């Protein structure tokens, strides 16, 4: 898609994913507080996916999470979508909000997107609250949207953010 620039926030750095990050990202992905919301990744994850731009979330020189964005490039529907997770050890510190704000600001200001989307599971109230703090709004519930680790269907919440609604 495109090469990823390093993005710097007040506390975190979004560093383009490198092979040196892979094992730590896999370790975080396996944590129960992450794996309950994220499906089992492909064996080669997080190797480069040509349809996404991937970042390691770095705090004090330690990888503490993952963030990525992708785009719908059809000019009639152009927008970007984001995903992220953080190590449970750093939950509750406002880092998720900082990561979402940093990535959203980059996508709006540097990449020129007028609309961003994110689709957490409807039961993931902490993530939803984080996204709302940056300005994302609920669009609607997507019933039986994704399969959980137990094989059952789970609802998703489609959220979006227009560039003018970004809370900086």
Secondary structure, DSSP 4 states (H G I P E B T S, - for coil): --PPPPEE-SSEEEEEP-GGGHHHHHHHHHSHHHHTTSPPPPTTTTSPPTTEEEEEEEETTEEEEEEEEEEE--TTT-EEEEEEEE-GGGTTSSHHHHHHHHHHHIIIIIT--SEEEE--BTT-HHHHHHHHHHT-EEEEEEEEEEE-TTS-EEEEEEEEEEGGG---
